[in-house]
Amino acid sequence: MREAVVLVGPVPPYRSGIADQTVRLARALSRVGADPSVVTFRRLYPGFLYPGASDRGPGELPRDLPVEALLDGWRPLSFRAAARSIASRGPALVVVPWWTAFFGPHVELLLAGLSRHAPSAARLVLCHNVVDHEASRLKRLVASRALGRASHLAAQNSRDAEALRSAFPALPVALVPHPSEPRSRLLPRGEARHLLGLSEGAAGEERGPLFLFSGLLRPYKGWDLLLEAFAAVRREVPAARLVLAGEPWGDARRLREGGLPDGVRGELRYLAEEERDLWLDACDAVVCPYRDATGSGIAADALAHGRPLIGTRVAGLLEVVEEGVSGLLVPPGDPGALAAAMVRFAKEGLGEALERGAAARRALFSPEAHARAVLAAGGLAA
């Protein structure tokens, strides 16, 4: 296809699942013939609004894509200027991610400018979250104003898609689940553990499962519920191990002071993609104890590595995990049920069968299928 496609959003070296997904989508669009250009940020968040150490890691913008840094999160008017630049390219489709009300004024200015300067272009807003995880009435109002400027909307789960259809009945709304990005080379579990310096214990000793929590330690992700659950797991499966891998926010920062429970290893910092991949290859199962979620890059990555997922029945996981086939799901906010699922995984030896299910299921969420779904959501055919 020859229509011009422009993606707007953060890309690495910015640190976020949104940035990772934007650059992966750009590359997948190139593989299906869409050849997009990317408009990204010069600056993302003001420092006082970002709870982590930094929103940007080492490295440069991707060199394999046409990327131009026009956006400034500190200056909403930069989005209006970017709209004029994008319009000059004659795009057929502009894809804009939505994940936080902080960028409401910015996105509203961008979409209004595109409507004025490129009226024939489809303006697709890809909603990672319809409203913030810590939503308020004001944030919902800001989201409504910004999303109402779109010509097309897409959500990553059925619940959010229905909410968008109810709120914007005049706009086409598509369901576009989070993609699972395959890796060119998956390491054998033993090799990954060796590289990470994980001891397997002496010969003849019981070897328990290695569970992995990966991602920012934020309240909605339920890391505290997981620690409560894992204490019960250790009583039933003393050899079980848990790794918390990710940067702690808010109350989770106290974990850096030490005193993690027995069997828990903390990698309490932002992990580069290469190290995250090693932990995914090394673990027996990924645990997502979310209180709520709209989409999960970690769940998609678990599939990409052929790893089962033990998580909660929330919107962001129901589209990804097939109960009893690629993982186990329990009610959210219930550490007892989560512990029971982890104990069942260990005692019933479910790892091998669930790994086969995860490896088979990832084909449904390929990056190319995701790219074609995004194009279709914006009214284009790949």
Steps between C-alpha positions, in 0.01 A plus 500: 500500500618856432293721732708709736476390864635712786541369854510751784641409839805421711756248379816368665719615662193623693417244767145374477286226357338766282840583347579133443165435336524808276835401354394137460184612319705722270725209405206265449326756280815516289495121463142506371581775251366811675843669541405741782682802626515576873457829681635475852604707801787735570389496865236278654394562861603791720724347765269579791222293341706185444540290817786288365869577471475613137255466212789460256775241482833498321519477125360684204180505297450197271713528188307248291190722482430855380460667841467872566492644853246784487300457822568661834300376795577824682349708216153394376523751214778287349227249414315761297819576305555124454151470350597744226821308429312168487232648274766614252585132440152428365427208733212263452520385864645649817519266801519665843541303825293597803597397850479791745294813549819700548525509119134593454559861392792391283300233317199727464716765332661239274173345386330838453795613288487186289126544449566852375814446290451137384123446500517190281740318735359245742584591859522172691552515875635170632392482864742320729281630783172681442545667838801506731551215743452753779199669338306801623201691370731766355716242325191338348385838370843571349502158333151555358599834347816363340354172372202686354739664251582164340337364188568136600564332836660171602528322836710207617222314682129437459398693812667819384370455145144486633562804719623694196198394291270621775681832544553570128216333309575695180861375475619161372663304783724197443640236736878472444663282770858552610741314269744228602842582359703185421869499574753396239666265748360360822761365740457162667387549858822361647719726289299808597523411868875451471542842343294654782704324766208295630598199707317178424594340832696186567427172325209319659352813658141592424478759223198722524348726236636845427219757479560840342329834554631750245413866449454815701400427858184714511192452721266381223743221410450334838862434594402518869231237449760280332734522798214402730410210273859384465541465875221242485659335196827450688321319779370248246795501258812597701728490193291752303671825404368840394677782317367857514658666197421864440519855627303562822264797520334646807475265797695232313818703552515365853595163354841647418569532870535123523308239686345325203329176608679167470516376144449844347772667294471867420627650176356837598596724210406563142616202295618540141322282246789255474496432875120471507529241226749300707264492799211392276712218360616401849163485677243221514199733504422871493268632772273800437299559822330812363219667687393643164654530153408600148791339317821331601828505314641252752218254429572531128871454565427186703329352194789608279737302721264205529452555872172432683332786678339486843286807540164651579175519306535861392432652161866524400561128552173337395576569133848347527485202736298190422410348836657159551671511159757781518459600863289518813268787598354586840277780633681833545584616850503146644850397618366169627372403156824618341704289741282197429557537125877528547504195728290307248742596222788362705345188653314384189796560272301718260799684357570290193139480380435870558823591322378314193172689520675835536728430203201404285289796609761765415433447128160664550666823613779538246634853436395476135143407595501792742627738233229391256239542773621855565477583130151352483399695812600816317306409188794376291555155354846341516 
